[in-house]
Amino acid sequence: MYETILVPIDGSEHAIRAGEHARYLAHVFSASVHLVSVADVQAMGGMSNGDDLDEAFVERIEAEHKRAIETSEEVFQGDSIETAVLRGAPADAIVDYADSHSIDVIAMGTQGRTGVGRYLAGSVTESVVRRAPCPVLTTAATERSQLDGDYDDLLIPTDGSEPAAAAVSHGIAIAEAIGARIHGVNIIDADALAPTPEHTAPKRLLDRFKAEGERTTGKIATRATNAGVDVTTSVREGYPTRDLLAYADAHNIDLIAMGTTGQTDLNRYLLGSTAERVIRHAEIPVLAVNARGSMKR
């Protein structure tokens, strides 16, 4: 499934934690790992156009990024890895590198919880999730994200949409490789179906969405079973983000694999919606699978 994994490093504990999960997946799939750090020389130089910056200044900036890579290399002791210091705007450089090196998955750290708003929204990770030609594994350095053996349980949220379906193959492939259990979950946002905040959704409408939820989670179950993967499904009413994260906690989920539309449409799907909030608040890794990227590759 994965032959090359890219880990952008910025020296943060979140990036280190992403590296640990990248190493785990690399061992599972016998994949090669690329460690890169991006020196945004022009941004560091303020208003300069980048051409007239003092060479000693540029060398100092790049040396800092090399040290960040060297620190992160400790995670990959004994492994064969490729390293590079890139120049440019971080998101652009990461996406371009992933594209030119046929990267299969990018593993990036986030600041997690409230702090991720500064890092994710309108910034590097969010931009990479939006534009990357491959899935992006986002990880915050939390107690729950610490690796302790293999992944045992993977959550695949689904609403029956094409973006949601894009993550299914990835989730099942990982589960099959490590012998994990798949949880296919559909959350019906009953409040969103209600005609007004003061009223509940009509039973006929809820029944229709429950039937659709059973159908979509059933598809996941069929695919998982055909791959020899243990699977359980659940359809429930609730608030999608809150209840997906609560389900993950209650069932000791190790990884959430969910789809995004990517590109321009991601503004409607990711920002301010379920996927964005799951990435922002999850204490475990989230594999964001760009539906358009999956179709291209």
Disulfide bonds with the S-S distance in Angstrom:
none
